[in-house]
């Protein structure tokens, strides 16, 4: 029996790798660069565990992490991505509600040199 959907496992692996790799990037300021995690919701245990892992990895590597709870609202999720792009965060991790719905924001993020992976 599979515990998690493979897409979620892949996202978790990508998120963990991205946050872990942040430790190799030198911080230009005392606060360190800011990264964003845009979640589907914070009701499911899986997403809360993902939040904790991301927070722990960011803290261990001296990075700032902000987490946005989309509350199962794809429009709010897309708006959050666009807002984080405008704020100039160093990277954005997204657990997508609707992959096709966030594609314009993801393309803009990539245009601004953020790397990305969507499942």
Secondary structure as UniProt FT lines:
FT   HELIX           6..21
FT   HELIX           22..24
FT   STRAND          34..39
FT   HELIX           45..60
FT   TURN            61..62
FT   STRAND          64..69
FT   TURN            71..72
FT   HELIX           74..87
FT   STRAND          91..94
FT   HELIX           99..111
FT   TURN            112..113
//
